């Protein structure tokens, strides 16, 4: 399914250490560029985050944001009661031996190892993060596909317009050729000296060949078939569509340069407008 490069998704996951939050947002970019914002305790996960995202996303500037919000009412510090008791006994014993010595409770807490932060076990926390990322990434891809479906609908409407205009031009060509033949014959008949009939026919053929747009119309038809085929593919097609739109534009320019009739000139302009509108939408395709 065609995917847009722009999307947003977020999610949260409760853990023993608090609530994990993850956000994914992306905008257009020629290539894949991943930016990661995470707290220090999750920085070691950055390579895995990039690997998981790049396995499912091929284009776009993707920003990943991770946060860990401690749960309310959950102690973030633990006291080593056994060590504190030992230190307390030593303080009492020291006070008896040295009457001038005074030990404050705060001094005991500052002893290394008495207070420990309730830091999560790294491997367990990282596993929770990866589960959450997979959930958010699935929602992110789904959002891209929904937006992509809207883009395809808009582009197919304009592709139908290109096909319609090309068919109108094809229907006008016979009448335009006859009109050009009549004009050229009328001009030749006004010459004071009769022209050689063979030379007149040769000039007519050369003139009409310069105005022949059958090949351009045929190629436009092939491009229309190809772009519809591309829209049905299950892989990223943004770059392929970029190239295909260049071919569309080339045929429209040639039609305009060969035009000798107001109607075909207008048709060439309308084709270029439709193609440009398709190109604007293609810039959003992965």
C-alpha positions in Angstrom: 0.0 0.0 0.0 1.2 3.5 -0.8 2.3 5.4 2.3 2.7 9.1 3.0 5.9 10.3 4.5 4.2 12.5 7.0 2.6 10.8 10.1 2.4 10.9 13.9 1.8 8.3 16.5 2.3 8.0 20.3 1.8 5.5 23.1 2.4 4.8 26.7 3.3 1.7 28.7 3.1 1.2 32.5 6.2 -0.4 34.0 7.4 -1.1 37.6 9.6 2.0 37.4 7.0 4.4 36.0 5.2 5.2 32.7 7.1 4.9 29.5 6.0 7.3 26.7 7.0 7.1 23.0 6.3 9.5 20.2 7.0 9.1 16.5 6.6 11.9 14.0 7.8 12.3 10.4 8.0 14.8 7.6 9.1 14.7 4.0 12.7 13.9 3.2 14.5 12.6 0.2 16.1 9.8 2.3 15.6 8.3 5.7 16.9 10.4 8.6 16.2 9.3 12.1 16.6 11.5 15.2 16.4 10.1 18.7 15.6 11.9 22.0 15.8 9.8 25.1 16.8 10.0 28.8 20.3 8.9 29.7 19.1 5.5 31.0 17.7 4.7 27.6 20.6 6.0 25.4 22.1 2.6 25.0 19.0 1.6 23.1 19.5 4.1 20.3 21.1 1.6 17.8 18.3 -0.9 18.2 15.7 1.9 17.9 17.2 3.0 14.6 17.4 -0.6 13.3 13.8 -1.3 14.1 12.5 1.8 12.5 14.7 1.5 9.3 13.4 -2.0 8.8 9.9 -0.7 8.3 10.4 2.9 7.0 12.4 3.8 3.9 12.0 7.6 3.5 11.3 10.6 5.6 12.7 12.6 8.5 11.6 10.6 11.5 11.9 11.9 15.1 11.7 9.5 18.0 11.0 10.7 21.5 11.2 8.5 24.7 10.4 9.5 28.2 10.2 7.7 31.6 7.8 9.3 34.0 8.2 7.9 37.6 5.0 6.6 39.1 3.5 8.8 41.9 3.9 7.5 45.4 6.7 5.1 44.4 9.8 5.6 46.4 12.8 6.4 44.2 15.3 5.9 47.0 16.0 2.8 49.1 17.8 2.6 52.5 20.2 -0.2 53.2 18.8 -0.9 56.7 21.5 -3.4 57.6 24.3 -1.0 56.7 22.6 1.8 58.5 22.2 -0.3 61.7 25.9 -1.2 61.6 26.8 2.5 61.2 24.5 3.4 64.0 26.1 0.9 66.4 29.6 2.2 65.4 28.4 5.8 66.1 27.1 4.9 69.5 30.3 3.0 70.4 32.4 5.9 69.1 30.4 8.4 71.1 31.0 6.4 74.3 34.8 6.3 73.7 35.0 9.9 72.5 32.6 12.1 74.4 33.2 15.1 72.1 32.3 13.2 69.0 28.8 13.9 67.7 27.4 12.0 64.7 24.3 13.3 62.9 21.7 11.1 61.2 22.4 12.9 57.9 26.0 12.0 58.2 25.0 8.3 58.3 22.8 8.7 55.2 25.7 10.2 53.3 27.9 7.1 53.9 28.4 5.3 50.6 25.9 2.6 50.0 23.3 3.6 52.6 21.0 5.3 50.1 20.4 3.7 46.8 18.3 5.0 44.0 15.6 2.6 42.8 17.0 2.5 39.3 15.4 0.0 36.9 17.3 -3.1 35.8 18.6 -2.0 32.4 17.8 -5.1 30.4 14.2 -5.3 31.8 13.6 -1.6 31.0 15.0 -1.9 27.5 12.7 -4.8 26.8 9.7 -2.7 27.8 10.9 0.1 25.6 11.2 -2.2 22.5 7.7 -3.6 23.1 6.3 0.0 23.3 8.2 1.1 20.2 6.8 -1.8 18.2 3.3 -0.8 19.2 3.8 2.8 18.3 5.6 1.9 15.1 2.6 -0.2 14.0 0.3 2.8 14.6 2.7 5.1 12.8 2.8 2.8 9.7 -1.0 2.6 9.8 -1.3 6.4 9.9 1.1 6.6 6.9 -1.0 4.2 4.9 -4.3 6.0 5.7 -2.8 9.3 4.5 -1.2 7.5 1.5 -4.6 6.2 0.4 -6.0 9.8 0.4 -3.0 10.9 -1.7 -3.5 8.1 -4.2 -7.2 9.0 -4.6 -6.3 12.6 -5.3 -3.6 11.6 -7.8 -5.8 9.1 -9.6 -8.4 11.8 -10.1 -5.7 13.9 -11.9 -4.4 10.9 -13.8 -7.9 10.3 -15.1 -7.8 14.0 -16.2 -4.6 13.4 -18.1 -6.1 10.5 -19.9 -9.3 12.5 -20.7 -7.3 15.4 -22.1 -5.1 13.1 -24.2 -8.2 11.5 -25.7 -9.6 14.9 -26.5 -6.4 15.8 -28.3 -6.4 12.5 -30.2 -9.9 13.3 -31.4 -8.9 16.8 -32.6 -5.8 15.7 -34.6 -7.6 14.6 -37.8 -9.5 17.9 -38.1 -6.3 19.9 -37.3 -4.4 18.0 -40.0 -7.0 18.7 -42.6 -7.1 22.3 -41.6 -3.4 22.7 -42.0 -3.5 21.0 -45.4 -6.2 23.3 -46.5 -4.3 26.4 -45.3 -1.1 25.3 -47.0 -2.9 24.5 -50.3 -4.6 27.9 -50.2 -1.3 29.7 -49.8 0.3 27.8 -52.6 -2.7 28.6 -54.9 -2.1 32.3 -54.3 1.4 32.1 -55.8 1.8 33.8 -59.2 3.6 30.8 -60.6 2.1 27.4 -60.4 4.0 25.1 -58.1 5.1 21.7 -59.0 2.4 19.2 -57.7 5.0 16.8 -56.6 6.9 19.4 -54.6 3.6 20.7 -53.1 2.7 17.2 -51.9 6.2 16.8 -50.5 5.9 20.1 -48.6 2.5 19.0 -47.3 3.9 15.7 -46.0 6.8 17.4 -44.3 4.6 20.0 -42.7 2.1 17.4 -41.4 4.9 15.2 -40.0 6.2 18.1 -37.9 2.7 18.3 -36.4 2.3 14.6 -35.7 1.7 13.9 -32.0 0.6 10.3 -32.2 3.8 9.1 -30.6 3.5 11.5 -27.7 -0.1 10.6 -27.1 0.8 6.9 -27.2 3.5 7.4 -24.7 1.2 9.4 -22.4 -1.2 6.5 -22.5 1.6 4.1 -21.5 2.6 6.4 -18.7 -1.0 6.5 -17.5 -1.1 2.7 -17.4 2.2 2.5 -15.6 1.4 5.0 -12.9 -1.8 3.1 -12.1 0.2 -0.1 -11.9 2.7 1.6 -9.6 -0.1 2.7 -7.2 -1.0 -1.0 -6.7 2.5 -2.1 -5.6 3.3 -3.1 -2.1 6.7 -1.4 -1.9 8.0 2.2 -1.5 7.4 3.9 -4.9 8.1 7.6 -4.3 11.3 7.7 -6.3 9.8 5.7 -9.2 6.9 8.1 -9.3 9.3 11.1 -9.4 10.9 9.6 -12.5 7.6 8.8 -14.1 6.3 12.3 -13.6 9.4 13.6 -15.5 8.3 11.5 -18.5 4.7 12.8 -18.2 6.0 16.4 -18.3 8.3 15.7 -21.3 5.3 14.5 -23.4 3.2 17.5 -22.4 6.0 19.9 -23.4 6.4 18.2 -26.8 2.6 18.5 -27.4 2.8 22.2 -26.6 5.8 22.8 -28.9 4.0 21.1 -31.8 0.7 22.7 -31.3 -0.6 24.9 -34.2 -4.2 25.1 -32.9 -5.6 27.1 -29.9 -7.4 24.0 -28.6 -4.3 21.8 -28.5 -2.3 24.6 -26.9 -4.9 24.8 -24.2 -4.9 21.1 -23.8 -1.1 21.1 -23.4 -1.4 23.7 -20.6 -4.1 21.7 -18.9 -1.9 18.6 -19.0 1.0 20.5 -17.4 -1.3 21.8 -14.6 -2.6 18.3 -13.9 1.0 16.8 -14.0 2.2 19.5 -11.7 -0.6 18.8 -9.2 0.3 15.1 -9.3 4.0 15.9 -8.7 3.1 18.0 -5.6 1.4 14.9 -4.1 4.2 12.6 -5.1 6.6 14.7 -2.9 4.7 13.3 0.1 5.0 9.6 -1.0 7.4 7.2 0.7 
